[in-house]
Amino acid sequence: MKKAVVLIGLLLTLFLFLGCTQSSICGDSICSLGEENTCPTDCATSINGDIKRY
């Protein structure tokens, strides 16, 4: 009986950790995986300010 309770507890814990994934949100200032091509607000490339004028 005790093994069954421990097994159920482990399965519930595993389910909670795997089931709680956060989806990426465009506009949160974090370039998350998969946003490189779909969210230019978060994944904009910075321009270096060291441009020399002649």
Residue pairs with C-beta under 8 A, 6 or more apart in sequence:
24 30
24 32
24 33
24 34
24 35
24 39
25 32
26 35
26 38
26 39
26 41
26 42
27 39
27 41
27 42
28 42
29 41
29 42
30 42
31 39
31 42
31 43
32 42
35 42
35 43
36 43
